[in-house]
């Protein structure tokens, strides 16, 4: 009942997203300065950098800390010089923290999370293999599209947008697969289209209850490094993330971690792979080498970012911060009298918040006004929910005061769009929550004694 021999690719869904946040949609003049009207030609919308700084609150790319920027500011270096080997071995070892693993084999590819998707599939599966994948947003849809284009037979389990993976349905599907034809279960952990975090531990329990040997492949692009992720405990076989999300780096690194079981499957996997071949990494990485030129400046930034996560207290403390920030944003949404797209608290993401706008209010107007008037970057609604929601990202290098400013900008933009919002109604709720729950910065506790 849940099987779909998927023949349509991503284009039809993408075509539903017809209204984009483009220069043509912006006001003719983003801002006017000075007391007297200017008779000189006005600059194009994107040719002027306004005072202050851009407020980046999309769910990736995210804000990059100054320490990370400084760490990346290095001259050109030769990765074939003797120093690089130990440096790169340390890079690989240090990434294990964000996955919650001591057992997995990590890889770092020059690329993006999408490249990590492909690496996960091509190194473990063969043409015609059957895989199960939940679809509950644009990014899970695009991963399914990739699977189909690679020649996999995808059992698509569609879920309402705003809900997460259905563990009971997964268990039912796997129990019916008495011939063990299903080779992998693929789950997007944190769907940034909808602000939904699925229960990976619950998916593993469903697989165990069905006594099924399928691989568990997880897209953790916007969760790993921000939310709780326990690769060993959940027995995830391949986990994927990208540098531009919770690690607060520029785009350019694809992180993949693999179980021994996944590497065993690699030996018989027949999908074509070249650039993302694990075998090349396994041949070179143990000695601290790489099969091709690494993105060295990003590796410096990555090590600094991981160092900062350790200084914060490790992933438990990092996940707690993200939850506290997210709860404050959710309190703000309540204060505005609005609804989240994700109605069930068990699935609400701590990486971003997706807010529904009332009937008759185009959410794109809010996003455009936020950028054009207040230099605040928010996420638009994607595909079938375009114009119906806006997205506030709060992952990575983020704290309460940054979000106070962002929420204030959101309030002004909503008022600009014609919404009946009382100024301070949401900001006040967030501030009240954070004031009660916030902790003194770890290294500054002595100042409060």
C-alpha positions in Angstrom: 0.0 0.0 0.0 2.9 2.3 0.5 4.9 1.3 -2.5 5.3 3.7 -5.4 7.3 2.8 -8.5 8.5 6.3 -8.8 8.7 7.4 -12.4 8.6 11.2 -12.0 11.7 13.1 -11.1 12.1 16.3 -9.1 11.3 18.8 -11.9 7.5 18.7 -11.6 7.8 19.4 -7.8 10.4 22.1 -8.4 8.1 23.8 -11.0 5.5 24.3 -8.3 8.0 26.8 -6.8 7.2 29.4 -9.4 7.8 32.5 -7.3 11.4 33.0 -6.4 13.1 35.6 -4.3 14.7 37.5 -7.1 16.1 40.9 -7.8 13.1 41.7 -10.0 10.8 41.2 -7.0 12.6 43.7 -4.9 11.7 47.4 -4.6 13.3 49.5 -7.3 15.3 51.3 -4.6 16.3 49.2 -1.6 17.1 52.3 0.5 17.4 56.0 0.3 19.9 58.0 2.5 20.2 61.7 3.2 17.7 64.4 3.9 17.2 65.7 0.4 16.0 63.7 -2.6 18.8 62.5 -4.8 18.8 63.4 -8.5 21.8 61.1 -9.2 21.2 57.6 -10.7 20.3 55.1 -8.0 22.5 51.9 -7.5 21.2 48.6 -8.6 19.6 46.6 -5.7 22.7 44.5 -4.9 25.5 47.0 -5.7 25.4 48.7 -2.3 26.4 47.2 1.1 24.4 48.8 3.9 25.8 49.8 7.3 26.0 47.2 10.0 26.1 43.5 9.0 23.8 41.2 7.2 21.7 39.1 9.6 21.9 35.6 8.2 19.0 33.4 9.5 18.5 30.8 6.8 19.0 27.1 7.6 22.4 27.1 5.8 24.7 28.6 4.9 25.1 29.9 8.4 27.1 32.5 10.3 30.8 31.9 10.4 32.6 32.7 13.6 35.6 35.1 13.5 37.8 32.4 15.0 37.0 30.2 12.1 37.5 32.9 9.5 41.0 33.7 11.0 41.9 30.0 11.0 41.1 29.7 7.3 43.2 32.8 6.5 46.4 30.9 5.5 48.7 31.1 2.6 48.9 28.4 -0.1 50.5 25.2 1.2 51.5 21.9 -0.3 49.5 19.0 1.0 52.2 16.7 -0.1 54.7 18.1 2.4 55.5 15.9 5.4 53.4 18.0 7.9 50.1 17.2 6.2 49.9 13.5 7.0 49.4 13.9 10.8 47.3 17.0 10.2 44.8 15.1 8.0 44.7 12.1 10.3 43.8 14.4 13.1 41.1 16.0 11.0 39.4 12.6 10.3 39.7 11.5 14.0 38.2 14.8 15.3 35.1 14.5 13.1 34.0 11.4 15.0 32.6 13.6 17.8 29.8 15.1 15.7 28.6 11.7 14.6 28.6 10.2 18.1 30.9 7.4 17.1 34.1 5.7 18.1 33.7 2.9 15.6 32.8 4.4 12.2 35.2 5.2 9.4 35.0 9.0 8.5 35.7 10.5 5.1 36.1 14.1 4.1 35.4 14.9 0.4 35.7 18.3 -1.3 32.1 18.8 -2.2 28.6 19.4 -0.7 26.0 17.4 1.2 24.5 16.4 -2.1 27.9 14.8 -3.0 27.7 13.0 0.3 24.3 11.7 -0.7 25.8 10.2 -3.8 28.7 8.8 -2.0 26.4 7.0 0.5 24.4 5.4 -2.3 27.1 4.6 -4.9 29.4 2.9 -2.5 26.9 0.6 -0.9 24.3 -0.3 -3.6 24.0 -1.8 -7.1 21.7 -1.0 -10.0 18.2 -2.3 -9.5 18.5 -2.6 -5.7 15.4 -1.8 -3.8 15.6 0.9 -1.2 12.9 2.5 1.1 12.9 6.3 1.5 10.5 8.6 3.3 9.4 11.7 1.4 8.2 14.7 3.5 9.8 17.7 2.0 11.8 19.0 -1.0 15.2 17.6 0.2 13.9 14.1 0.8 12.3 14.3 -2.6 15.6 15.3 -4.2 17.5 12.5 -2.6 14.8 10.1 -4.0 15.3 11.7 -7.4 19.0 10.9 -7.2 18.3 7.3 -6.3 16.0 6.9 -9.3 18.5 8.5 -11.6 21.2 6.1 -10.3 19.0 3.2 -11.3 17.7 2.2 -7.9 14.2 0.8 -7.3 12.8 3.2 -4.7 9.8 2.4 -2.4 8.7 5.9 -1.6 6.8 6.3 1.6 5.0 9.7 1.3 4.2 11.6 4.5 2.4 14.9 5.0 4.7 17.9 4.9 5.1 18.8 8.5 5.4 15.2 9.8 8.4 12.9 10.1 9.2 9.3 9.3 6.6 6.7 10.3 8.4 4.0 12.2 5.3 1.7 12.3 4.9 1.9 8.6 8.6 1.1 8.2 8.4 -1.9 10.4 5.4 -3.2 8.4 7.2 -2.8 5.1 10.2 -4.6 6.3 8.3 -7.5 7.9 6.5 -8.0 4.5 9.9 -8.2 2.8 10.4 -11.9 3.6 12.8 -12.3 0.7 15.0 -9.5 2.0 15.0 -7.6 -1.3 15.2 -4.2 0.4 18.9 -3.3 0.7 18.7 0.1 2.4 16.4 2.4 4.4 17.1 6.0 3.7 16.0 8.8 6.0 16.5 12.5 6.0 17.0 13.3 9.7 16.2 17.0 9.6 14.1 18.1 6.7 14.8 21.8 6.2 11.8 22.4 4.0 9.4 21.7 6.8 11.3 22.1 10.1 10.9 18.4 10.9 13.4 16.1 12.7 12.6 12.4 12.3 13.4 9.8 15.0 16.4 7.9 13.7 16.5 5.8 16.9 12.9 4.9 16.3 13.7 3.8 12.7 16.5 1.6 14.0 14.0 0.0 16.5 11.6 -0.7 13.6 14.3 -2.3 11.6 15.3 -4.5 14.6 11.7 -5.4 15.3 11.4 -6.6 11.7 14.7 -8.4 12.0 15.8 -6.9 8.7 19.4 -6.7 7.5 19.0 -3.5 5.4 21.5 -0.7 5.6 20.4 2.5 7.4 21.5 5.6 5.4 20.9 9.0 7.0 21.0 12.5 5.6 22.2 14.5 8.6 23.1 17.6 6.6 21.3 20.0 8.8 21.4 18.0 12.0 24.8 16.5 12.6 26.9 18.9 14.6 23.8 20.7 16.1 21.3 18.0 17.2 21.8 14.8 19.1 23.2 12.1 16.8 24.4 8.7 18.0 25.7 6.8 15.1 27.0 3.9 17.1 24.0 3.5 19.4 21.5 3.9 16.5 23.7 1.6 14.3 23.6 4.0 11.4 25.5 2.6 8.5 26.2 5.8 6.5 25.8 9.3 7.8 26.2 12.4 5.7 26.6 16.1 6.5 28.0 19.3 4.9 30.4 22.1 6.1 27.9 25.0 5.6 25.4 23.9 8.2 26.1 23.2 11.9 29.9 23.3 11.6 29.5 26.9 10.5 32.0 26.8 7.6 31.8 27.9 4.0 30.3 25.5 1.6 32.8 23.0 0.2 33.2 19.9 2.4 31.1 16.7 2.3 31.4 14.7 5.5 30.6 11.0 5.4 30.9 8.3 8.1 30.5 4.6 7.5 30.0 1.5 9.6 32.0 -1.7 9.0 28.8 -3.2 7.6 28.6 -0.4 5.0 32.2 -1.0 4.0 31.5 -4.7 3.6 28.7 -3.8 1.2 31.1 -1.6 -0.7 33.0 -4.7 -1.8 30.0 -5.9 -3.8 28.3 -2.6 -4.7 28.1 -2.1 -8.5 26.9 1.5 -8.9 29.4 3.5 -10.8 31.6 5.8 -8.7 34.9 7.6 -9.4 35.3 10.9 -7.5 33.3 9.7 -4.5 34.8 6.2 -4.3 35.4 5.1 -0.7 38.1 2.7 -2.0 40.4 5.6 -3.0 40.0 7.1 0.4 40.6 3.8 2.2 43.8 3.4 0.2 45.2 6.8 1.1 43.7 8.1 4.3 45.3 5.7 6.8 48.7 7.2 6.0 47.3 10.7 6.1 47.1 11.2 2.4 44.3 12.0 0.0 43.7 10.8 -3.6 43.3 14.4 -4.9 43.8 18.0 -3.8 42.0 18.8 -0.5 40.3 22.1 0.4 43.1 23.0 2.8 41.7 26.3 4.1 38.4 24.6 4.9 40.2 21.9 6.9 41.9 24.6 9.0 38.5 26.1 9.6 36.9 22.8 10.4 39.5 22.0 13.1 38.8 25.4 14.7 35.1 24.9 14.6 35.4 21.4 16.2 37.7 22.9 18.8 35.0 25.4 19.7 32.4 22.7 20.0 34.7 20.8 22.4 35.3 24.0 24.4 31.5 24.5 24.7 31.3 21.1 26.4 30.9 18.7 23.6 27.9 17.6 21.6 25.5 17.3 24.6 26.1 20.9 25.4 25.8 22.0 21.8 22.5 20.1 21.3 21.2 21.7 24.6 22.1 25.2 23.2 20.3 24.5 20.0 17.2 23.3 21.8 17.1 26.3 24.1 17.4 28.7 21.1 14.8 26.8 19.2 12.4 26.9 22.1 12.8 30.6 22.4 11.9 31.0 18.7 8.9 28.8 19.2 7.8 31.0 22.1 8.0 34.0 19.8 5.8 32.3 17.2 3.2 31.7 20.0 3.5 35.3 21.0 2.7 36.3 17.4 -0.4 34.1 17.4 0.9 32.0 14.5 1.3 28.3 13.9 4.3 26.1 13.1 4.1 23.9 10.0 5.2 21.0 12.3 2.3 20.6 14.7 3.6 17.6 16.6 6.3 18.6 19.2 8.1 15.3 18.8 9.1 16.2 15.3 9.9 19.9 15.8 13.4 20.8 14.6 16.0 22.6 16.8 17.9 23.6 13.6 15.2 25.9 12.2 11.6 27.0 12.7 9.1 27.0 9.8 6.2 29.5 10.4 2.9 29.4 8.7 1.4 32.7 7.6 -2.3 33.4 7.8 -4.6 33.0 4.8 -4.2 35.9 2.4 -0.7 36.7 3.5 2.1 35.9 1.0 5.1 34.8 3.1 7.4 35.8 0.3 6.5 39.5 1.0 7.8 39.0 4.5 11.1 37.5 3.3 11.5 40.3 0.7 10.8 43.1 3.1 13.1 41.6 5.7 16.0 41.6 3.2 15.2 44.9 1.4 14.5 47.0 4.5 16.4 45.3 7.4 19.2 43.3 5.7 17.8 40.1 7.3 18.0 36.9 5.3 15.2 34.4 6.0 14.3 31.2 4.2 11.4 31.2 1.8 8.9 28.4 1.5 9.9 25.8 -1.0 7.9 24.0 -3.6 4.3 23.3 -2.6 4.5 25.5 0.5 6.0 28.5 -1.3 4.1 31.7 -0.2 2.6 29.9 2.8 5.6 29.7 5.2 8.9 31.4 6.0 11.8 29.7 7.7 14.1 31.0 10.5 17.4 29.2 10.7 19.1 29.0 14.1 21.9 26.4 13.8 25.6 26.6 14.1 27.3 29.8 15.3 24.3 31.3 17.1 23.3 32.8 20.4 20.3 34.5 22.1 21.1 38.1 21.3 21.6 37.3 17.6 18.1 35.8 17.6 16.6 38.7 19.5 17.7 41.0 16.6 16.4 38.5 14.0 13.0 38.2 15.7 12.7 41.9 15.9 13.4 42.1 12.1 10.8 39.4 11.5 8.2 41.4 13.4 8.8 44.5 11.4 8.7 42.6 8.1 5.4 40.9 9.1 3.9 44.3 9.8 5.2 45.6 6.5 3.4 42.6 4.8 0.1 43.7 6.4 -0.1 41.4 9.4 -1.6 42.5 12.6 1.4 42.0 14.8 2.0 43.9 18.0 5.6 45.0 18.2 7.5 43.1 20.8 4.8 40.4 21.2 7.1 37.6 20.0 10.5 39.1 21.0 9.2 39.5 24.5 8.1 35.9 24.8 11.5 34.7 23.5 13.4 37.1 25.9 11.3 35.9 28.8 12.1 32.3 28.1 15.8 32.8 27.5 16.2 35.0 30.5 14.9 32.1 32.7 16.7 29.3 31.0 20.0 30.8 29.8 23.3 29.9 31.6 26.3 32.0 32.3 29.0 31.5 29.6 31.1 28.6 30.8 34.4 30.5 30.9 32.9 33.6 32.6 31.2 31.9 35.6 33.7 33.5 38.1 32.5 36.9 37.1 29.0 36.1 38.6 30.4 35.1 42.0 
